[in-house]
């Protein structure tokens, strides 16, 4: 009869969990983050935040009719200087009041953003004739604008 030889294998202990390593004091200290690592982490967070802002703006544009416009002229200075970006929301013309700053679309021309000086009834119940003037201008715009909707400036960022 043959004898069986029992072979025992050497076993290594299972690695300690992080908590066990911490408690036993066997953890290696974490290396200090490099300037490049910190910069890449900051840039990643900035990009993520910018992406989130874009998503929010798209949702607002479709659900609340909110968009951004940029002021290229100084006709609304000093209230809204040239180069400012404004958040505007489309509203019915019936909700416009004297003193509001609104953007009016003009067929074949760029939109105009000025302060409302006069609001009059238009040809239909939903339409209004509004007279505008830029804060930096000495006179009202040449003619009233017939509108059924306008974009009201909610706030501007210089």
ZAFITOR-29512 format. One line per field, with one value per residue: residue number from 1; residue in one letter; x, y, z of N, C-alpha, C, O in turn. Coordinates in Angstrom, 3 decimals. Atoms other than C-alpha are relative to their C-alpha. Example, Ala and Ser with C-alpha at 12.3 -4.5 7.8 and 13.67 -1.06 7.14 Angstrom:
! residues 2
pos: [1 2]
code: [A S]
n.x: [0.890 -0.820]
n.y: [-1.190 -1.190]
n.z: [0.000 -0.060]
ca.x: [12.300 13.670]
ca.y: [-4.500 -1.060]
ca.z: [7.800 7.140]
c.x: [0.900 -0.770]
c.y: [1.200 1.090]
c.z: [0.000 0.730]
o.x: [1.936 -0.261]
o.y: [1.181 2.198]
o.z: [0.665 0.899]
END
This chain:
! residues 158
pos: [1 2 3 4 5 6 7 8 9 10 11 12 13 14 15 16 17 18 19 20 21 22 23 24 25 26 27 28 29 30 31 32 33 34 35 36 37 38 39 40 41 42 43 44 45 46 47 48 49 50 51 52 53 54 55 56 57 58 59 60 61 62 63 64 65 66 67 68 69 70 71 72 73 74 75 76 77 78 79 80 81 82 83 84 85 86 87 88 89 90 91 92 93 94 95 96 97 98 99 100 101 102 103 104 105 106 107 108 109 110 111 112 113 114 115 116 117 118 119 120 121 122 123 124 125 126 127 128 129 130 131 132 133 134 135 136 137 138 139 140 141 142 143 144 145 146 147 148 149 150 151 152 153 154 155 156 157 158]
code: [X X X X X X X X X X X X X X X X X X X X X X X X X X X X X X X X X X X X X X X X X X X X X X X X X X X X X X X X X X X X X X X X X X X X X X X X X X X X X X X X X X X X X X X X X X X X X X X X X X X X X X X X X X X X X X X X X X X X X X X X X X X X X X X X X X X X X X X X X X X X X X X X X X X X X X X X X X X X X X]
n.x: [0.795 -0.725 0.371 0.251 -0.773 0.802 -0.751 0.615 -0.458 -0.164 1.068 -0.306 1.193 0.786 -0.371 0.837 0.857 -0.534 0.290 -0.923 -1.333 -0.033 -0.004 -1.261 -1.101 -0.859 0.253 -1.038 0.585 0.383 -0.913 0.581 0.415 -0.862 0.703 0.660 1.167 1.006 0.504 0.886 1.223 0.771 0.525 1.072 1.184 0.487 0.660 1.257 0.926 0.408 0.935 1.258 0.635 0.540 1.198 1.054 0.438 0.804 1.296 0.725 0.379 1.168 1.142 0.398 -0.285 -1.086 -1.195 -1.029 -0.341 -1.193 0.141 -1.157 -0.084 0.137 1.235 0.634 -0.957 -0.881 0.742 -0.532 -1.070 -0.333 -0.725 0.724 0.867 1.250 0.948 1.296 1.089 1.095 1.280 0.990 -0.111 0.968 -0.634 -1.059 0.314 -0.956 -1.181 -0.626 -0.995 0.447 -0.598 1.021 -0.507 0.387 -0.184 -1.083 -1.011 -0.358 0.927 -0.368 0.303 0.088 0.990 1.345 0.419 1.452 0.689 1.334 0.690 -0.282 1.105 0.752 -0.121 -1.306 -1.073 -0.254 -0.968 -0.874 -1.033 -1.213 -1.132 -1.185 -0.333 -1.030 0.503 0.733 1.347 0.628 -0.208 0.790 1.416 0.377 -0.113 1.186 -0.481 0.907 -0.884 -1.309 -0.885 -0.307 -1.302 0.128 -1.190 -1.145 -1.321 -0.940]
n.y: [-1.161 -1.241 -1.040 -1.329 -1.055 -1.201 -1.201 -1.224 -1.181 -1.188 -0.969 -1.384 -0.590 -0.887 -1.395 -0.709 -1.054 -1.337 -0.312 0.785 -0.586 -1.249 0.304 0.646 -0.925 0.520 -0.654 -0.909 -1.336 -0.377 -0.999 -1.338 -0.261 -0.926 -1.169 0.445 0.784 -0.921 -0.789 0.829 0.227 -1.248 -0.146 0.979 -0.519 -1.165 0.522 0.635 -1.075 -0.641 0.916 -0.049 -1.286 0.122 0.848 -0.794 -1.036 0.632 0.338 -1.262 -0.552 0.713 0.041 -1.318 -0.989 -0.855 0.053 -0.997 -0.939 -0.799 -1.402 -0.433 -1.464 -0.606 -0.785 0.205 -0.384 0.820 1.118 1.220 -0.456 0.812 1.212 0.744 1.110 -0.076 1.113 -0.547 0.978 -0.397 -0.196 -0.681 -1.461 -0.525 -0.056 -1.016 -1.247 -1.096 0.172 1.299 0.077 1.107 0.220 0.088 0.496 -0.832 0.772 -0.437 -0.758 0.560 -0.393 -1.184 0.123 -1.327 -0.144 -0.352 -1.359 -0.120 1.222 -0.302 1.153 0.227 0.341 1.124 -0.006 0.504 -0.844 -1.306 -0.894 -0.469 -0.966 0.321 -0.935 0.455 -0.865 -0.959 -0.796 -1.212 0.032 1.307 0.613 -0.758 0.374 1.071 1.360 0.833 1.301 0.865 0.541 -0.638 0.699 -0.916 0.244 0.399 -0.585 -0.123 0.192 -0.865]
n.z: [0.000 0.110 -0.962 0.555 -0.620 -0.142 0.355 -0.506 0.719 -0.830 0.243 -0.365 -0.606 0.859 -0.236 -0.965 0.530 -0.313 -1.401 -0.826 0.167 -0.772 -1.435 -0.391 0.254 1.064 1.281 0.481 0.139 1.361 0.557 0.149 1.380 0.733 0.538 1.227 -0.396 -0.541 1.122 0.820 -0.785 0.044 1.359 0.164 -0.698 0.750 1.200 -0.422 -0.352 1.254 0.648 -0.742 0.320 1.359 -0.056 -0.647 0.940 1.054 -0.592 -0.199 1.301 0.519 -0.913 -0.504 1.049 -0.478 0.841 -0.281 1.069 -0.288 0.383 0.786 -0.006 -1.318 -0.083 -1.308 -1.057 -0.821 -0.593 0.606 0.894 1.175 -0.354 -1.038 0.400 -0.764 0.031 0.413 0.023 0.872 -0.683 0.841 -0.030 -0.964 -1.322 0.012 -0.695 0.172 -0.843 0.260 1.072 0.841 1.317 1.037 1.279 1.136 1.233 0.879 -0.738 -1.298 -1.068 -0.780 -1.429 -0.620 -1.072 0.469 -0.383 0.166 0.439 0.519 0.574 1.411 0.894 -0.567 -1.463 -0.441 0.528 -0.613 0.633 -1.076 0.350 -0.747 0.014 -0.712 -1.138 0.400 1.120 -0.376 0.569 0.193 1.311 0.977 0.111 -0.919 0.527 -0.220 -0.475 -0.757 -1.040 -0.146 -0.937 -1.096 -0.619 -1.407 -0.617 0.909 -0.593 0.751]
ca.x: [0.000 1.092 1.178 -0.287 1.803 0.000 1.145 0.466 0.630 1.891 -0.896 -0.585 -2.863 -5.655 -4.890 -6.182 -9.086 -8.403 -10.076 -7.964 -4.829 -5.710 -6.368 -3.159 -1.070 0.250 -1.014 1.442 0.965 -0.821 1.441 0.899 -1.091 0.984 0.128 -0.691 -3.050 -4.826 -5.118 -6.599 -9.077 -10.159 -10.520 -12.621 -14.982 -15.206 -16.045 -18.678 -20.236 -20.253 -21.958 -24.578 -25.248 -25.704 -28.190 -30.159 -30.223 -31.527 -34.277 -35.211 -35.242 -37.797 -39.944 -39.928 -38.971 -35.816 -32.822 -29.640 -28.899 -25.728 -25.680 -23.404 -24.213 -24.273 -27.828 -28.872 -25.824 -25.227 -28.002 -26.784 -23.359 -22.175 -20.846 -23.318 -25.280 -28.932 -31.386 -34.652 -38.030 -40.743 -44.038 -47.321 -47.341 -50.363 -48.024 -45.643 -45.564 -43.935 -40.386 -39.781 -36.686 -37.762 -36.345 -38.464 -37.863 -37.913 -38.485 -35.359 -33.344 -31.591 -33.748 -33.790 -33.622 -34.774 -36.929 -40.707 -41.904 -45.525 -47.909 -51.024 -53.681 -53.020 -55.164 -56.176 -56.714 -53.362 -51.413 -49.833 -48.052 -45.021 -42.723 -39.136 -36.094 -32.578 -31.399 -28.460 -30.632 -32.114 -35.202 -37.695 -37.268 -38.711 -41.977 -43.935 -43.496 -46.635 -46.043 -47.992 -45.016 -41.787 -38.777 -38.453 -35.006 -34.975 -31.384 -28.115 -24.509 -22.004]
ca.y: [0.000 3.361 6.070 9.339 12.246 15.283 18.481 21.700 24.902 28.052 30.542 34.261 36.298 38.174 41.841 44.103 46.397 50.120 50.407 47.596 49.156 52.499 50.950 48.900 51.829 49.942 52.316 54.170 57.909 59.267 61.158 64.910 65.999 67.712 71.111 69.426 67.001 69.793 71.865 68.969 68.299 71.960 72.050 68.896 70.464 73.702 71.744 69.730 72.911 74.530 71.450 71.541 75.234 74.475 71.721 74.021 76.792 74.413 73.186 76.779 77.826 75.147 75.225 78.865 80.620 81.999 82.857 84.924 88.059 90.123 93.910 95.185 98.875 101.257 102.529 101.106 102.423 102.852 100.413 97.719 98.525 97.297 93.746 92.692 89.458 89.482 86.738 87.452 85.725 85.819 87.209 88.388 92.081 92.550 92.045 94.870 97.970 101.364 101.142 97.510 96.782 94.628 93.153 93.601 91.582 93.669 91.967 92.140 93.886 93.066 93.058 96.205 96.231 99.458 100.699 100.956 104.575 104.225 101.258 101.627 99.174 97.617 96.339 93.206 92.464 90.638 93.321 96.452 99.449 100.168 103.145 102.491 104.569 103.541 104.881 106.604 108.102 111.597 110.721 107.881 105.396 106.807 104.829 102.605 98.856 96.732 93.562 90.602 89.178 90.678 89.380 91.064 91.436 89.530 90.447 91.400 90.481 93.227]
ca.z: [0.000 -0.793 1.669 0.823 1.466 2.761 1.218 2.985 1.104 2.631 3.018 3.051 5.217 3.482 2.965 5.672 4.971 4.994 8.357 9.809 8.324 9.885 13.255 13.198 11.988 8.956 6.295 4.181 4.210 1.183 -1.182 -1.331 -4.343 -6.992 -8.422 -11.714 -9.984 -8.114 -11.301 -13.256 -10.439 -10.363 -14.157 -14.055 -11.493 -13.511 -16.673 -14.806 -13.419 -16.883 -18.292 -15.554 -16.233 -19.944 -19.164 -16.833 -19.471 -22.139 -19.818 -18.900 -22.554 -23.395 -20.262 -19.134 -22.405 -20.780 -22.973 -22.868 -24.865 -25.125 -25.247 -28.007 -27.660 -24.737 -25.279 -21.895 -19.993 -17.122 -16.118 -18.518 -20.015 -23.424 -23.241 -20.545 -20.743 -19.707 -18.847 -20.654 -20.499 -23.126 -21.808 -23.355 -24.247 -21.967 -18.975 -19.956 -17.751 -18.064 -16.707 -17.718 -19.795 -22.730 -25.918 -29.030 -32.190 -35.363 -38.727 -40.879 -38.151 -34.926 -31.783 -29.656 -25.855 -24.204 -21.331 -21.862 -21.835 -23.042 -23.375 -25.556 -26.712 -30.104 -32.950 -31.024 -27.315 -27.141 -28.996 -27.529 -28.985 -26.834 -27.031 -25.965 -25.069 -24.152 -20.784 -22.510 -25.270 -25.145 -27.215 -27.556 -30.397 -33.663 -33.655 -31.274 -31.714 -32.280 -30.249 -28.931 -26.992 -25.690 -23.802 -20.419 -18.859 -15.558 -14.660 -16.336 -15.631 -16.572]
c.x: [0.855 -0.463 -0.214 0.780 -0.853 0.885 -0.759 0.589 0.097 -1.114 0.466 -1.259 -0.710 0.398 -0.992 -0.877 0.613 -0.214 0.964 1.421 0.134 0.134 1.315 1.202 0.921 -0.241 1.164 -0.633 -0.320 0.994 -0.713 -0.420 0.939 -0.836 -0.756 -1.263 -1.128 -0.627 -0.957 -1.313 -0.902 -0.621 -1.139 -1.289 -0.594 -0.743 -1.337 -1.048 -0.504 -1.002 -1.360 -0.756 -0.619 -1.283 -1.167 -0.525 -0.851 -1.391 -0.831 -0.468 -1.266 -1.211 -0.496 0.270 1.054 1.212 0.990 0.148 1.228 -0.212 1.264 0.159 -0.193 -1.280 -0.729 0.951 -0.591 -0.715 0.543 1.079 0.204 0.854 -0.680 -0.794 -1.235 -0.801 -1.362 -1.028 -1.125 -1.296 -0.994 0.133 -0.967 0.598 1.092 -0.488 1.061 1.141 0.682 1.062 -0.334 0.811 -1.132 0.675 -0.553 0.252 1.115 1.098 0.347 -1.041 0.506 -0.419 0.074 -1.061 -1.332 -0.368 -1.516 -0.537 -1.412 -0.625 0.311 -1.248 -0.838 0.166 1.367 1.146 0.097 0.940 0.867 1.053 1.185 1.009 1.143 0.337 1.031 -0.463 -0.810 -1.446 -0.516 0.387 -0.980 -1.485 -0.313 0.087 -1.302 0.461 -1.131 0.775 1.285 0.844 0.427 1.342 -0.228 1.191 1.134 1.291 0.984 1.258]
c.y: [1.248 0.998 1.314 1.015 1.262 1.201 1.196 1.169 1.157 0.980 1.372 0.604 0.915 1.437 0.670 1.015 1.339 0.354 -0.747 0.542 1.272 -0.292 -0.633 0.902 -0.464 0.670 0.893 1.375 0.285 1.016 1.342 0.217 1.013 1.170 -0.388 -0.797 0.875 0.803 -0.829 -0.284 1.233 0.185 -0.982 0.488 1.202 -0.463 -0.654 1.052 0.714 -0.878 0.007 1.293 -0.055 -0.826 0.776 1.066 -0.580 -0.344 1.269 0.593 -0.666 0.086 1.381 1.120 1.009 -0.203 1.067 0.920 0.789 1.407 0.446 1.513 0.512 0.782 -0.175 0.324 1.127 -1.208 -1.342 0.425 -0.939 -1.182 -0.828 -1.142 0.067 -1.282 0.613 -1.123 0.531 0.061 0.612 1.516 0.623 0.126 1.065 1.259 1.049 -0.195 -1.342 0.148 -1.248 -0.070 -0.225 -0.493 0.866 -0.787 0.593 0.783 -0.741 0.403 1.251 -0.239 1.386 -0.029 0.468 1.376 0.157 -1.359 0.402 -1.284 -0.091 -0.351 -1.157 0.023 -0.461 0.909 1.324 0.795 0.543 0.941 -0.247 1.131 -0.638 0.968 1.056 0.908 1.188 -0.034 -1.432 -0.559 0.632 -0.340 -1.075 -1.361 -0.747 -1.419 -0.782 -0.746 0.817 -0.894 1.011 -0.392 -0.302 0.490 -0.017 -0.160 0.840 -0.736]
c.z: [0.000 1.016 -0.726 0.773 0.028 -0.289 0.557 -0.761 0.970 -0.355 0.418 0.592 -0.999 0.285 0.951 -0.717 0.370 1.466 0.923 -0.111 0.823 1.482 0.447 -0.240 -1.111 -1.348 -0.358 -0.138 -1.468 -0.533 -0.134 -1.436 -0.654 -0.507 -1.263 0.322 0.523 -1.130 -0.860 0.729 -0.034 -1.380 -0.269 0.663 -0.733 -1.253 0.351 0.344 -1.253 -0.748 0.672 -0.294 -1.393 -0.012 0.604 -0.961 -1.128 0.534 0.204 -1.324 -0.527 0.919 0.412 -1.001 0.449 -0.897 0.449 -1.197 0.439 -0.530 -0.716 -0.007 1.419 0.174 1.326 1.152 0.823 0.614 -0.480 -0.994 -1.192 0.439 1.077 -0.620 0.893 -0.161 -0.295 -0.062 -0.866 0.792 -0.982 0.153 1.001 1.399 0.100 0.698 -0.307 0.998 -0.179 -1.088 -0.797 -1.290 -0.982 -1.277 -1.118 -1.278 -0.867 0.684 1.282 1.038 0.720 1.449 0.614 1.092 -0.588 0.544 -0.043 -0.456 -0.410 -0.534 -1.483 -0.777 0.526 1.518 0.506 -0.424 0.747 -0.907 1.120 -0.578 0.914 -0.082 0.778 1.115 -0.370 -1.137 0.499 -0.485 -0.075 -1.365 -0.985 -0.060 1.033 -0.704 0.263 0.369 0.660 1.086 0.005 0.892 1.060 0.618 1.475 0.810 -1.009 0.784 -0.802 -0.422]
o.x: [1.911 -1.649 0.520 0.865 -1.364 1.958 -1.959 1.799 -0.688 -1.394 1.212 -2.369 -0.076 0.704 -2.189 -0.490 1.486 0.647 1.488 2.159 1.155 0.930 1.752 2.307 2.059 0.288 1.801 -1.797 0.406 1.436 -1.923 0.297 1.392 -2.065 -1.867 -2.285 -2.296 -1.844 -2.011 -2.367 -2.116 -1.794 -2.102 -2.370 -1.815 -1.813 -2.318 -2.217 -1.692 -1.976 -2.392 -1.976 -1.733 -2.249 -2.285 -1.735 -1.826 -2.392 -2.023 -1.569 -2.121 -2.342 -1.702 0.115 0.943 1.610 0.700 0.036 1.486 -0.727 2.352 1.233 -0.580 -1.345 -1.585 0.651 -1.367 -0.076 0.825 0.758 -0.210 1.716 -0.234 -1.119 -1.129 -0.775 -1.848 -0.697 -1.537 -1.643 -0.584 0.467 -0.720 0.053 1.721 -1.628 2.189 0.910 1.844 0.928 -0.329 1.403 -2.011 1.696 -1.744 1.365 1.128 2.044 -0.312 -1.674 1.699 -1.503 1.150 -1.756 -1.368 -0.283 -2.094 0.072 -2.151 0.076 0.484 -2.368 -2.012 1.032 1.804 2.265 -0.904 1.744 0.371 1.636 1.031 0.982 0.947 0.134 1.031 0.280 -1.471 -2.294 0.247 0.825 -2.039 -2.305 0.575 -0.060 -1.729 1.127 -2.051 0.193 1.681 0.338 1.112 1.637 -0.742 1.015 1.112 1.382 1.221 2.135]
o.y: [1.340 1.120 1.701 1.004 1.688 1.379 1.356 1.274 1.305 1.217 1.542 0.294 1.530 1.788 0.382 1.575 1.419 0.945 -0.177 0.570 1.503 0.327 -0.429 0.606 -0.002 0.213 1.507 1.486 -0.123 1.902 1.393 -0.167 1.966 1.105 0.086 -0.640 0.654 0.990 -0.339 -0.357 1.113 0.542 -0.647 0.356 1.339 0.057 -0.493 0.908 1.023 -0.372 -0.018 1.277 0.432 -0.473 0.711 1.284 0.044 -0.110 1.283 1.138 -0.002 0.123 1.590 2.296 2.202 -1.335 1.866 0.484 0.958 1.598 0.433 2.024 -0.236 1.662 0.642 0.023 1.912 -2.032 -2.233 0.822 -2.098 -1.050 -1.935 -1.124 0.223 -1.927 1.464 -2.281 1.683 -0.870 1.188 2.014 1.727 0.848 1.206 1.684 0.729 -0.471 -1.494 0.980 -2.360 0.914 -1.058 0.049 1.175 -1.267 1.791 1.209 -1.707 1.449 1.553 -0.754 1.976 -1.027 1.309 1.626 0.834 -2.036 0.998 -2.230 0.922 -0.102 -1.275 0.730 -0.046 0.766 1.871 0.232 1.223 0.698 -0.358 1.956 -1.173 2.173 2.141 1.796 1.114 0.673 -2.398 0.179 1.105 0.554 -1.825 -1.460 -0.839 -2.084 -0.206 -1.189 1.387 -1.830 1.989 -1.573 0.534 1.010 -0.775 0.215 0.552 -0.148]
o.z: [0.625 1.323 -1.635 2.001 -1.007 0.287 0.330 -0.966 1.907 -1.530 1.382 0.161 -1.856 1.424 0.949 -1.743 1.234 2.118 1.880 0.873 1.470 2.188 1.579 0.216 -1.194 -2.361 0.498 -0.523 -2.375 0.200 -0.354 -2.360 -0.020 -0.544 -1.498 -0.345 0.203 -1.165 -1.264 0.098 -0.198 -1.491 -0.958 0.089 -0.813 -1.571 -0.376 -0.014 -1.352 -1.306 0.001 -0.459 -1.592 -0.689 0.093 -1.038 -1.549 -0.144 -0.103 -1.402 -1.112 0.435 0.536 -0.670 0.166 -1.172 1.340 -2.342 1.630 -1.632 -0.139 -0.326 2.316 1.032 1.667 2.308 0.278 1.268 0.321 -2.114 -1.166 1.308 1.379 -1.807 2.110 -1.209 0.450 -0.317 -0.726 1.519 -1.989 1.228 1.485 2.234 1.149 0.512 -0.681 2.176 0.198 -1.985 -0.268 -1.733 -0.762 -1.701 -1.154 -1.491 -1.153 0.022 1.667 0.894 0.700 1.724 0.706 1.286 -1.486 1.746 0.808 -1.284 0.373 -0.891 -2.161 -0.331 0.174 2.031 1.579 0.068 1.210 -1.650 2.018 -1.634 2.131 -0.995 1.869 0.962 0.213 -1.555 1.534 0.061 -0.068 -2.247 -0.571 -0.271 1.439 -1.922 1.414 -0.425 1.239 2.076 -1.011 1.512 0.761 0.796 2.218 1.912 -1.979 1.953 -1.975 -1.055]
END
